[in-house]
């Protein structure tokens, strides 16, 4: 937004000066999300599991108390909040849980993941190693979560990408750290969040190597020009990365990205083909990227 620090928690004065008040981002609940996604069939809602930022415990909470989850806002209830969002419009929302094996240990994380799937009905799990200071290749800390996800039959989305947050560990964000996961859990479906940005080629090579690895394009999609997006998509298949392995994403409501504008960026990407002297990307592949690929991935539509 240009008026708030992105590498640390803004101060109360900075929040007030930004016009967003001391609570930070505008309150986004089911109604606001549906309002901001006109024309979208489904919306994936990702939980953020408990983690510390500048000594403050943060994660998904319901600060407005509108979701009906009892008790004060608590990041340890992140999956309950996301499940409540899904219940508000089950035909539109798809919920992904989140767990942090470094917070209360692997056993607690696995138990919470099982509860989130079997009792709350969530469809996948999102992990945030670099923010929670554990390695996705840690066999003692991470592999129990992957094993449980495989037993539950759910996909695992992992933030293996960069971050401007000052406390995030970039060395824990490299996509190549997932190679051991792909070798040891060959049937586990893994989604590399943000396509590994800024290590995009590293992430794409993992998609080439591991049959059950996929990439989603949020954050990356918003941070590059339409021309660069065209060039990126155009070179994927010569690199043995089928475009069917890529999913549209927005990172909404982070940084207030506009889902409609990002979708239009993809729909219109072939307008760059002529000036570059390259063939347009087949429309069926763009349609897949905009939703069909992920719908098939989750089994919502047949292959």
Residue pairs with C-beta under 8 A, 6 or more apart in sequence:
1 18
1 255
1 256
3 14
3 17
3 18
4 10
4 14
4 15
4 18
4 20
5 14
6 164
6 165
7 164
7 165
7 166
8 53
8 54
8 165
8 166
8 167
9 53
9 54
9 56
10 18
10 24
12 22
15 21
15 22
15 23
15 24
16 22
20 26
23 63
25 253
25 256
26 32
26 253
27 63
27 64
28 253
29 62
29 64
29 66
29 67
29 85
29 88
30 67
30 85
30 88
30 89
30 93
31 88
32 253
33 43
33 45
33 85
33 93
33 252
33 253
34 43
34 89
34 92
36 252
36 253
36 258
36 259
36 260
37 43
37 252
37 259
37 260
38 260
39 260
39 263
40 92
40 259
40 263
40 291
41 92
41 291
42 92
42 93
42 94
42 291
42 295
42 300
43 92
43 93
43 94
44 93
44 94
44 95
44 96
44 249
44 294
45 82
45 85
45 86
45 93
45 94
45 95
45 96
46 82
46 96
46 98
46 126
46 157
47 59
47 60
47 78
47 79
47 81
47 82
47 95
47 96
47 97
47 98
47 122
47 126
48 58
48 59
48 60
48 75
48 78
48 98
48 126
48 128
49 59
49 60
49 75
49 78
49 98
49 99
49 100
49 103
49 128
49 132
50 57
50 58
50 59
50 75
50 76
50 78
50 100
50 103
51 57
51 58
51 59
51 75
51 100
51 103
51 128
51 131
51 132
52 58
53 165
53 167
54 167
57 75
58 75
59 75
59 76
59 78
59 98
60 75
60 78
60 81
60 82
60 98
61 73
61 74
61 75
61 77
61 78
61 81
62 69
62 73
62 81
62 84
63 73
65 73
67 81
67 84
67 85
67 88
68 84
69 77
69 80
69 81
69 84
71 77
78 97
78 98
79 97
79 98
79 112
79 115
79 116
79 120
79 122
80 120
82 95
82 96
82 97
82 120
82 122
83 95
83 116
83 120
83 121
83 122
85 93
85 95
86 93
86 94
86 95
86 121
86 122
94 123
94 298
95 120
95 121
95 122
95 123
96 122
96 123
96 124
96 125
96 126
96 157
97 112
97 113
97 116
97 117
97 120
97 122
97 124
97 125
97 126
98 125
98 126
98 127
98 128
99 109
99 110
99 112
99 113
99 116
99 125
99 127
99 145
100 109
100 128
100 132
101 109
101 110
101 134
101 141
101 142
101 144
101 145
102 132
102 133
102 134
102 141
103 109
103 132
106 140
106 141
106 144
106 145
107 144
109 144
109 145
110 144
110 145
110 148
113 125
113 145
113 148
113 149
113 152
114 148
114 152
116 122
116 125
117 123
117 152
117 154
118 152
122 154
123 154
123 155
123 298
124 154
124 155
124 156
124 157
124 191
125 145
125 149
125 154
125 155
125 156
125 157
126 157
126 158
126 159
126 193
127 136
127 142
127 145
127 156
127 157
127 158
127 159
128 159
129 135
129 136
129 142
129 158
129 159
129 160
129 172
129 173
129 177
130 159
130 160
130 163
130 168
130 169
130 170
130 172
130 173
131 159
131 163
131 165
131 167
131 168
133 169
133 172
134 141
134 142
134 172
135 141
135 142
135 172
135 177
136 142
136 158
136 160
136 172
136 177
136 178
136 181
137 177
137 178
137 179
137 180
137 181
142 181
143 184
143 185
145 156
146 156
146 181
146 184
146 185
146 188
147 185
149 155
149 156
149 188
150 185
150 187
150 188
155 189
155 190
155 191
155 297
155 298
156 188
156 189
156 190
156 191
157 190
157 191
157 193
157 216
158 178
158 190
158 191
158 192
158 193
159 173
159 193
159 194
160 173
160 174
160 175
160 177
160 178
160 192
160 193
160 196
160 203
161 173
161 175
161 192
161 193
161 194
161 195
161 196
161 197
161 198
161 199
161 203
161 219
161 220
162 170
162 173
162 194
162 197
162 198
162 199
163 170
163 173
173 199
174 199
174 202
175 192
175 196
175 199
175 202
175 203
175 206
176 199
176 202
176 206
178 190
178 192
178 206
178 213
179 206
179 209
179 210
181 188
181 190
182 188
182 190
182 206
182 209
182 210
182 212
182 213
186 210
186 211
186 212
187 212
188 212
189 212
189 214
189 297
190 210
190 212
190 213
190 214
191 213
191 214
191 215
191 216
191 247
192 203
192 206
192 207
192 213
192 214
192 215
192 216
193 216
193 218
193 219
193 249
194 216
194 217
194 218
194 219
194 220
194 249
194 251
195 203
195 204
195 215
195 216
195 217
195 220
195 246
196 202
196 203
196 204
196 206
196 215
197 219
197 220
197 223
200 220
200 232
203 215
204 215
204 236
204 239
204 241
205 239
206 213
207 213
207 214
207 215
207 241
207 245
208 239
208 240
208 241
213 245
214 245
214 246
214 247
214 293
214 297
215 245
215 246
215 247
216 246
216 247
216 248
216 249
216 294
217 246
217 247
217 248
217 249
217 289
218 249
218 250
218 251
218 257
219 249
219 251
219 254
221 229
221 248
221 249
221 250
221 262
221 265
221 266
222 250
222 251
222 255
222 257
222 262
224 232
226 265
226 268
226 269
226 271
226 272
227 272
227 276
229 265
229 266
229 269
230 269
230 270
230 272
230 273
230 276
230 278
230 281
231 272
231 276
233 243
233 246
233 269
233 281
233 289
234 278
234 281
236 242
236 243
236 246
237 243
243 281
243 285
243 288
243 289
243 293
244 285
244 288
244 293
244 296
245 293
246 289
246 293
247 289
247 293
247 294
247 297
248 262
248 263
248 266
248 289
248 290
248 291
248 294
250 257
250 258
250 259
250 262
251 257
252 258
252 259
263 290
266 286
266 289
266 290
267 286
267 290
269 281
269 286
270 280
270 281
270 286
273 279
273 280
273 281
288 296
292 301
295 301
296 302
296 303
